[in-house]
């Protein structure tokens, strides 16, 4: 929940950005990776509305935070 709130703050400052890069410093389980990805991708109904101008200059409500998630240093 804290991660998701922090990501909303980041998105507010970068409304047109769709990519986020994570570089975990610790080993993570598969389940934890999925939780991080869900926190970064999904905007819940209870989250504050985020708006961006579309190509016609009209306000468009965002439906996702970051649709392109990259993990920079994951090794198997």
Steps between C-alpha positions, in 0.01 A plus 500: 500500500784741576667413170178561309449840665858597418454394137189718473710798614759419234232466232350839595834659413535294178148460365604408146763246606394136463829326579647441844828322574552309823842385616448283809798491734389178669387159380125495451257215472282462194195595710669822616591590141135459401389722790744771391382476140134523606576803720669671207241415237155517655304811590229407749155663510594643840818666367492871416410572138792580271431699183707569189426693182442284195614588147190720455566691822217333689540370854529122514493302825789257533408136557849372585805633682789351304409250229862421409692355795870419469716321755855614445710250692307175539709188459400137511 
